[in-house]
Amino acid sequence: MLKSGPVWAVGAMSGTSLDGVDAALVLTDGTRILDFGRSDYRPYTEAERATLHAALGHWPGEAGVEDACEVVETAHAELLSGLGEAQVVGFHGQTLAHDPYGMQGPRRTHQAGDGSVLAEVLSRPVVWDFRSTDVEMGGQGAPLAPFFHFACAKYAKLDAPAVFLNLGGVGNVTWVDPRQPSAEVPGAVLAFDTGPANAPINDLMRLRRKAEFDAGGELALAGRVDEAVVETFLTHPYFLKMPPKSLDRNDFHDILTRVAELDDADAAATLTACAAASVARAGEHYPTPPKAIYVCGGGRLNTALMVALQRRMNVPVQPVEDIGLDGDMLEAQAFAYLAVRVARGMATSGPSTTGVSALIGGGKVSRPG
């Protein structure tokens, strides 16, 4: 499907924060990152966000899912059509529901959007449905960026264990040891979801302030943390599970009720502290202490959250820009990288990233025509 050697791929990511779609180009052979190319962003409109919110927690065929798929496919088609130099597209879709433990029936995961539709619209091969095979084989289906994070550590010439922390709607970490020869070898990577990150803060702002997020963490910075709420939050059974482990956006659905009696600023401060505390707890699972934590995703732009993280950590907490990466586009770039790996029959997850029993490659490939 692809010529040998490095190729340009474009990846697209619509995260659990429901703010919009990121797309970015990566030059890769599926192992190394040779270069990063152009990127772009397409925000969801207020009406589109409402449609996606209405479908959260729903599975294929249930109310609102068809409308959500149309929103996702339309937004991606509009954005990706402007990045036409890529030979292959990595399309993640929009996660609406994620149940790798089988709590609601069969073990499954659901990302809205049909890659075959995009393949026809874009006239290029599209790799999609990255998570289902992993879940079917006993894995968590998430996180999927760890092998890419290992390649990023090599690209940045890191020489000691480090952590990549993504703060989207849900937080996730990848501990990497770049001294290892590849991401597939034992001891090279460990990855898991940390807990809720931006999603509860965004939901609070939407509910109380009719805003999409706490810009710069300004509201949280004006408030006081209710430490009793944070301590109760940390008793959630999720934090007792050993990694690899993953979350659905709604797994901590009661978190807003815990701050219901607090004023807006104190509620925002407390939810921010909860996000930071969950990341700090993640450190209990690292094979060795990291030299630094590199933060990507929208949360790195939240001053209150970054300050709260640094207060709870004993290593530097830095935006990934400090090592020459793009914190807004890292997840989109990850799915460009993974698309090439899928197209070439390479592994996309393994026991230390999703808990699947062996190294596996997920994803469907749809070609135009």
C-alpha positions in Angstrom: 0.0 0.0 0.0 2.8 2.4 0.9 6.2 2.8 -0.8 9.2 1.6 1.2 11.1 3.9 3.5 9.8 7.1 5.2 6.4 8.5 4.0 4.3 11.5 4.9 1.2 10.5 7.0 -1.5 12.7 8.5 -3.2 11.9 11.7 -6.4 13.3 13.1 -7.6 13.4 16.7 -10.9 14.5 18.3 -10.4 14.1 22.0 -12.6 13.7 25.1 -12.5 17.5 25.7 -14.8 17.8 22.6 -13.3 21.1 21.5 -12.5 20.2 17.9 -10.2 18.2 15.6 -6.4 18.4 15.4 -4.6 17.2 12.3 -0.8 16.9 11.7 1.7 15.6 9.3 4.6 13.3 10.2 7.4 11.9 8.1 8.1 8.3 9.4 9.0 4.8 8.4 6.9 3.5 11.3 9.8 3.3 13.7 11.7 6.6 13.5 10.3 10.1 13.3 12.2 11.9 10.5 10.3 15.1 10.5 7.1 16.9 11.5 5.1 18.8 8.9 2.1 21.1 8.8 -0.7 21.0 11.2 -4.2 22.5 11.5 -7.2 22.7 13.8 -10.9 22.7 13.2 -13.1 23.7 16.2 -16.5 22.2 16.7 -19.3 24.7 16.6 -21.6 25.0 19.7 -24.2 23.0 17.9 -21.8 20.3 17.0 -20.5 20.0 20.5 -24.1 19.7 21.8 -24.6 16.8 19.3 -21.5 15.0 20.5 -22.4 15.6 24.2 -25.8 14.1 23.6 -24.2 10.9 22.2 -21.6 10.4 25.0 -22.0 6.9 26.5 -24.0 5.6 23.6 -23.1 2.6 21.4 -23.7 2.0 17.7 -27.4 2.1 16.8 -28.4 4.0 20.0 -29.9 7.5 20.1 -27.8 10.3 18.8 -24.9 8.2 17.4 -25.8 8.6 13.8 -25.9 12.4 14.2 -22.6 12.3 16.1 -21.0 10.3 13.3 -22.1 12.8 10.7 -20.5 15.7 12.8 -17.3 13.8 13.2 -17.0 12.8 9.5 -17.9 16.2 8.2 -15.4 18.0 10.5 -12.6 15.6 9.6 -13.2 15.8 5.9 -13.1 19.6 6.0 -9.9 19.6 7.9 -8.0 16.8 6.2 -8.8 18.0 2.7 -6.3 20.8 3.3 -3.5 18.5 4.1 -3.3 16.6 0.9 0.4 15.8 0.7 0.0 12.7 3.0 0.1 9.2 1.5 -2.0 7.8 4.3 -4.5 9.1 6.9 -4.8 8.0 10.5 -8.4 8.6 11.7 -9.1 8.1 15.4 -12.7 9.2 15.4 -14.6 10.5 18.5 -14.7 8.2 21.5 -18.3 8.0 22.7 -18.1 4.9 24.9 -15.3 2.7 26.3 -16.0 -0.4 28.3 -12.9 -2.6 28.3 -13.9 -4.3 31.5 -17.3 -5.5 30.2 -19.2 -3.7 32.9 -22.1 -3.0 30.5 -22.1 -6.2 28.6 -19.4 -7.4 26.2 -16.0 -5.8 26.3 -16.0 -3.1 23.7 -15.1 0.4 22.7 -16.8 2.9 20.4 -15.3 5.6 18.3 -17.8 7.5 16.1 -16.9 8.0 12.5 -16.5 5.7 9.5 -13.0 5.6 7.9 -14.3 4.2 4.6 -16.4 7.4 4.2 -13.3 9.5 4.6 -11.3 7.3 2.2 -13.8 8.1 -0.5 -14.0 11.8 0.2 -10.2 12.2 0.5 -9.2 9.7 -2.2 -6.5 8.3 0.0 -6.2 5.2 2.2 -7.5 5.7 5.7 -6.5 3.7 8.8 -9.1 3.7 11.5 -10.8 1.8 14.3 -7.4 1.5 16.1 -8.8 0.3 19.4 -11.3 -2.6 18.8 -8.8 -5.4 18.0 -6.9 -4.6 21.2 -10.0 -4.8 23.3 -11.2 -8.0 21.6 -7.8 -9.6 22.4 -8.1 -8.7 26.1 -6.5 -5.3 26.2 -7.7 -2.0 27.4 -7.7 -0.4 24.0 -6.0 2.6 25.5 -3.7 4.5 25.7 -2.5 4.1 22.1 0.2 6.8 21.9 3.0 5.1 23.9 5.0 3.6 20.9 4.9 7.1 19.4 6.0 8.6 22.7 9.0 6.3 22.7 9.8 7.5 19.1 9.4 11.1 20.4 11.9 10.4 23.2 14.4 9.1 20.6 13.7 12.1 18.3 14.3 14.5 21.2 17.5 12.6 22.1 16.5 12.0 25.7 19.0 9.8 27.6 17.1 8.9 30.7 13.6 7.6 31.7 11.0 10.3 31.3 7.2 10.6 31.4 4.9 12.0 28.7 1.7 13.2 30.3 -1.3 14.0 28.1 -3.9 16.2 29.7 -7.0 16.0 27.6 -10.5 15.2 28.9 -8.9 12.2 30.6 -5.2 12.2 31.7 -2.8 9.5 30.5 0.9 8.8 31.0 3.6 7.0 29.2 6.8 6.2 31.1 9.6 5.6 28.6 13.2 4.5 28.8 14.8 5.8 25.6 18.0 3.8 26.3 16.1 0.7 25.1 16.5 -0.3 21.4 12.7 -0.2 20.6 9.3 0.4 22.2 8.4 -3.3 21.8 11.1 -4.7 24.1 10.2 -5.3 27.8 11.0 -2.4 30.0 10.9 0.2 27.3 7.4 1.7 28.0 4.6 1.6 30.5 1.3 3.4 29.9 -2.1 4.0 31.5 -4.8 6.5 32.1 -4.3 8.5 35.3 -7.8 9.8 35.9 -10.1 12.7 34.9 -8.2 15.8 33.7 -9.9 18.6 31.8 -13.3 17.0 31.3 -14.8 17.7 34.8 -13.4 21.3 34.7 -14.9 21.8 31.3 -18.2 20.4 32.4 -18.2 22.7 35.4 -17.5 25.7 33.3 -20.2 24.8 30.8 -22.8 24.2 33.6 -22.1 27.2 35.7 -20.4 29.8 33.5 -21.6 28.9 30.0 -18.0 28.7 29.0 -16.1 25.8 27.3 -13.1 25.7 29.7 -11.3 27.6 32.4 -9.0 29.7 30.2 -5.5 29.7 31.7 -6.9 28.3 34.9 -7.9 31.8 36.0 -11.0 30.7 37.9 -9.2 27.9 39.7 -6.4 30.3 40.6 -8.9 32.5 42.4 -10.3 29.6 44.5 -9.3 27.4 47.4 -9.0 23.7 47.2 -11.3 21.5 49.3 -8.7 18.9 50.3 -11.4 16.7 51.8 -13.0 16.3 48.4 -9.6 15.5 46.9 -8.9 12.8 49.5 -12.4 11.3 48.9 -11.7 11.4 45.2 -8.5 9.4 45.6 -10.5 6.5 47.3 -12.1 5.6 43.9 -11.4 1.9 43.1 -9.7 2.9 39.9 -6.6 4.1 41.8 -6.2 0.6 43.3 -5.9 -1.1 40.0 -2.5 -2.0 38.6 -1.6 -0.7 35.2 -2.1 -1.0 32.3 -5.6 0.4 32.8 -7.9 2.8 31.0 -10.9 5.0 31.6 -14.1 6.2 29.9 -14.8 9.9 30.1 -17.8 9.3 32.3 -16.2 6.8 34.8 -16.0 9.6 37.4 -19.5 10.8 36.6 -20.2 11.8 40.2 -17.2 14.2 40.6 -19.3 17.3 40.0 -21.7 16.4 42.7 -18.7 16.4 45.1 -18.2 20.1 44.5 -21.8 21.0 44.2 -21.8 23.0 47.5 -18.6 24.9 46.6 -18.7 28.3 44.9 -17.4 28.5 41.3 -13.8 29.3 42.0 -13.4 26.8 44.8 -15.1 24.1 42.7 -12.7 24.8 39.8 -9.7 24.8 42.1 -10.8 21.5 43.7 -11.4 19.8 40.4 -8.0 21.0 39.2 -6.4 19.6 42.3 -8.1 16.3 41.7 -6.6 16.0 38.3 -3.1 16.8 39.6 -3.5 14.4 42.5 -4.4 11.5 40.2 -1.3 12.2 38.1 0.8 12.2 41.3 -0.7 8.8 42.3 0.4 7.5 38.9 4.0 7.9 40.0 3.6 4.9 42.3 3.6 2.6 39.3 6.7 3.8 37.4 9.5 1.2 37.1 12.1 3.9 38.0 11.7 7.6 38.8 11.6 9.8 35.6 14.1 12.6 35.1 11.2 14.9 34.0 7.5 14.9 33.1 6.7 16.4 29.7 3.1 17.6 29.4 1.0 17.8 26.2 -2.7 18.4 25.5 -4.8 21.4 26.5 -4.1 21.0 30.2 -0.5 22.3 29.8 -2.0 25.7 29.0 -3.9 25.8 32.3 -1.6 27.6 34.7 -3.5 26.4 37.8 -3.1 22.8 36.7 0.6 23.1 35.9 1.2 24.7 39.3 -0.8 22.0 41.1 1.2 19.3 39.3 4.6 20.8 40.1 3.6 21.1 43.8 2.8 17.4 43.9 5.9 16.2 42.0 9.5 15.9 42.9 10.8 16.2 39.3 10.4 19.0 36.8 7.0 19.3 35.1 7.5 20.9 31.7 5.5 21.5 28.5 6.7 19.2 25.6 7.7 22.3 23.7 10.8 22.4 26.0 12.1 19.4 24.0 11.1 20.6 20.6 7.6 18.9 20.3 4.1 20.4 19.7 1.9 19.9 22.7 -1.2 20.8 20.8 -0.6 18.2 18.0 1.1 15.3 19.7 -2.0 13.0 19.7 -2.8 13.8 16.1 0.8 13.1 15.2 0.6 9.8 17.1 -2.2 8.6 14.8 -0.2 9.5 11.7 2.7 7.5 13.1 0.4 4.6 14.0 -1.3 4.6 10.6 2.0 3.8 9.0 2.7 1.0 11.5 -0.8 -0.5 10.8 -0.2 -0.2 7.0 3.1 -2.1 7.4 1.9 -4.8 9.8 3.7 -3.5 12.8 2.6 -3.6 16.5 0.5 -0.7 17.8 0.1 -1.9 21.4 1.4 -4.5 23.8 1.3 -5.9 27.4 2.8 -2.8 29.0 0.7 -0.3 27.2 -2.9 -1.7 27.1 -2.5 -5.0 29.0 -3.1 -7.1 25.8 -1.5 -10.5 26.1 1.0 -10.0 23.3 2.2 -7.4 20.8 -0.6 -6.7 18.3 -1.4 -4.4 15.5 -4.9 -2.9 15.4 -6.8 -0.8 12.9 -8.7 -1.2 9.7 -7.5 0.0 6.4 -10.0 1.5 3.9 -9.1 2.4 0.4 -11.0 4.7 -2.0 -13.1 2.7 -4.5 
